[in-house]
Amino acid sequence: MTTEHHIRDLDEAHRAPTIVLVPGLDGTALLFYRQQPLLARQFNVVAFPLPDDPDAGMDDLVDDLAQLAEELDEDGVILLGESFGGALAMSTALAHPELVRGLIIVNSFPYIERRLQLRLAPLLLRAVPAPAMAAVRRITESRMHSPHVDDEDLREFHERSKQIGRRGYRRRLEILHHYDIRGRLMEIDTPTLFLAGTEDRLLPSVGWADFMRERVPDSDMVLLDGYGHICLINHDLDLLDHVGPWWKGVIEDLPRPTPSPTRPPD
């Protein structure tokens, strides 16, 4: 199972902006599988898997992402980051503003408040045998997924989660020990869209999105009503419904429309 890259045909590629999908702690970029083809209706879409490397720090990940952005589009790219990927995307925009045309930040944060749990998590992961990880994920998934997630979504999530590398996952948890950009949010000078699930039971995504929107100068916020932390696998969520109008407002320098909050079907 590999990640897909969606590049529009050559006649359109020079006009379509490029979105780079930056994954969360899983690092695989495989959980963007529903959103990639949907976003590709309007954008060039490229996934950026994170290395399963126990030595890769945030600076290393930023450098790798910046190198990819530079190779993809001389005009800069839009970074779409989910959870940890949002932290990486914002860190890249701070370090290399010339390479980032826009940011789309989904269920993310400028800082992790639960410091003790964060320090214990890598130790606990080392203690859990690899074959038992699937059972651990099933125990914790009620806090991770949207309340209305269906069986097909969960089956696909479980299958793709088998590709998660344990070394890289632990390393990314360790990176968050030192991650704190609260004092630098006002330095982000690229158009930014914050998306937050109202049913996120893992992180206070709505609170953090509002916190960041108040500090990032050119930013907007949309609530994903009824969705949890891992929401991009949901069969009824189409990010283009939010990203499309927002980006149209950016490029036309118009007041950005605020789409109605996404609601799952009854």
Secondary structure, 3 states (H helix, E strand, C coil): CCCCCECCCHHHHCCCCEEEEECCCCCCCHHHCCHHHHHCCCCEEEECCCCCCCCCCHHHHHHHHHHHHHHHCCCCEEEEEECHHHHHHHHHHHHCHHHEEEEEEECCCCECCCHHHHHHHHHHHHHCCHHHHHHHHHHHHHHHECCCCCHHHHHHHHHHHCCCCHHHHHHHHHHCCCCECHHHHHHCCCCEEEEEECCCCCCCHHHHHHHHHHHCCCEEEEEECCCCCECCCCCCCCCHHHHHHHHHHHHCCCCCCCCCCECCCC
